Amino acid sequence: MPSVALVGDYAVAGWIQSGHGGRTLLKRSAEAWEFVVCGGADLRTSAGLREAGLPADLVEPALARLAVAEAGL
């Protein structure tokens, strides 16, 4: 089951396809959501999210929301 954690104009979305999965960092633009980077467990860490381009002030809120979104998986 996929998960989505929204924070500001960013989202970390979990995905599963053919028994494999990961996470994608997305950024909202004026027209649509844009792909920033695709990854795995690294997008569940402060360092991974910062390296992927998430603004520093959104990292901790994103991690908290991601933990909630993935708690039932």
C-alpha positions in Angstrom: 0.0 0.0 0.0 1.4 3.4 -1.0 1.9 6.3 1.5 2.0 10.1 1.1 3.4 12.6 3.5 2.7 16.3 2.6 4.7 19.2 4.0 4.6 22.7 2.4 5.0 22.4 -1.3 6.6 19.0 -1.0 5.5 15.4 -0.7 7.2 12.1 0.0 5.2 9.4 -1.8 5.8 5.7 -1.3 5.2 3.3 -4.1 5.2 -0.4 -4.8 5.5 -2.1 -8.2 6.0 -5.8 -9.0 7.0 -6.5 -5.4 9.6 -3.7 -5.2 9.1 -0.3 -3.7 10.7 3.0 -2.8 9.9 6.7 -2.2 9.8 9.7 -4.4 10.2 13.3 -3.4 7.8 15.6 -5.3 7.6 19.4 -5.4 4.4 21.3 -6.2 4.7 23.8 -9.0 2.0 26.2 -10.3 0.8 23.6 -12.8 1.4 20.2 -11.2 3.5 18.0 -8.9 7.1 17.7 -10.3 9.5 14.7 -9.7 12.6 15.7 -7.7 14.2 12.4 -6.9 13.4 8.7 -6.4 15.0 6.7 -3.6 14.5 4.2 -0.9 15.2 4.2 2.8 17.4 7.3 2.4 14.3 9.4 2.0 13.3 8.5 5.6 16.4 10.2 7.0 17.2 13.9 7.7 20.4 13.6 5.7 18.6 11.9 2.8 15.8 14.4 2.6 18.2 17.4 2.8 20.5 15.9 0.1 17.4 15.3 -2.1 16.6 19.0 -1.9 14.0 19.4 0.8 14.4 22.7 2.6 16.0 22.3 6.0 13.0 23.8 7.9 10.7 21.1 6.4 12.9 18.1 7.2 11.6 17.4 10.7 7.9 18.0 9.9 8.3 15.7 6.8 9.9 12.9 8.9 7.1 13.1 11.4 4.4 13.0 8.8 6.2 10.2 6.9 6.3 8.1 10.1 2.5 8.5 10.5 1.9 7.8 6.8 4.0 4.6 6.9 2.9 3.4 10.4 0.2 1.1 9.1 2.4 -0.5 6.3 
